[in-house]
Amino acid sequence: MAAVKHPTSLTAACVWVPLFPLKCEIERQPGLSGQPVALLSSDDTRRVWQVSPLARRAGVKLCEADPVHYDERFSRLLAALGEVSPVIEPAELGRAFVGMDGLEGLYGGPERQIEILSLAVRDVRMGWGKGKFVSFVAATRALPGQAVVVPPGREVAFLADQPVALLPLEPDLHRRLRLLGLRTLGQLAALPEAAVTAQFGRAGTRAWRLATGRAVEPVVGRPIPEPVTATVAFFAPVAEHDRLTRAAAQLVERALRHPRRIGWRVQVARLVAGIERGGSWVALANFKDPSADRDRIVRPFALRLEQAPPAGAVVRLTVEFLAFSPGTAELQLFARDAVAAARAGRLRALRSAAREIALRLKRPMLSHVVEVDPWSRLPERRYALIDFEP
């Protein structure tokens, strides 16, 4: 089956709503407006997820999260953006990128394009520029309901004074940058690329190229998947995670038998629980190696149900298959194919590690053993070490 080609766009508009889930709650409960509000994590109700600016300085009113409601609101926002451009890439709740290539003939220049987006989605921050990173940084500089446009050719000058905290890096790498006294993208860009690569590896190379404006990551449009769903409503609310896990396994098995799923492996699955006195609970599983095996799909849901169960008894449980990977064979139906897939995954991980070592040290440091003369009486002649080629 031929791979699906997704539309792309180098010119991007970033539409951003900071604290999107918290703002959804305030809109749904107007009495929270102007109050110090904090939203509990849907993964662990002992942990605070998002905090309003006022709550940082005063007492806090805690709200339980309703991730299904936030997903629905964000889906409506994406649908509205889809009326402006066919190339939409969601990044996280409250942030999406819109491909703007070719729209000047339809709408006009950047300012007019921003105006059209503002009519589609109101009270958002927007940034316009070349590539996703520039447009996102521009959106962080915009005021609510306004936009910042970075004209072509001005990317490096615009990025120079922006904080390195905006780089998409792991927290440990941000900490190391702070320890080195690097506060702005311009300070990072002033360093030699080789030095940054030697210190931080491939992630450092990407960060340096983003800071210098050399890496322009396009917006990649993704067709909205037609999900496969299976739902069960309990006659009596269920709180035991074992019963919920068994119910989830039955729903996964039912969804796998759906005609629309045949010939496709599941890449993204979601388990949604409706809670007795309102609210919801969600567990999302994104499979690096797409699967059609029931037990493998259920495993992350069972772990979440055990470690971070719903905040109350469950009255309704739904399994959703949201994204698929094309394939004509079900690898998991044949043990030899499953073993081969696992072996291929380990080899990919080993090659990735070898490339990272060679990138940092400028020479290969890994070897593997090959048979030379296995019947020799001298052990040193039986095998040899050769460089591992990533």
Secondary structure, DSSP 8 states (H G I E B T S, - for coil): -------EESEEEEEE-TTHHHHHHHHH-GGGTTS-EEEE-SS-TTSEEEE-TGGGTS--EEE---HHHHHHHHHHHHHHHHTT-S-EEEEETTEEEEE-TTTHHHH-SHHHHHHHHHHHS-S-EEEEEESHHHHHHHHHHS-TT-EEE--TT-HHHHHHTSBGGGS---HHHHHHHHHTT--BHHHHHTS-HHHHHHHHHHHHHHHHHHHTT-----EE-------EEEEEEEEEEE--HHHHHHHHHHHHHHHHT-GGGTTEEEEEEEEEEEETTS-EEEEEEEEEEEE--HHHHHHHHHHHHHHS--SS-EEEEEEEEEEEEE-SS-GGGSHHHHHHHHHHHHHHHHHHHHHHHHHHHSS---EEEEES-TT-SSHHHHEEEEE---
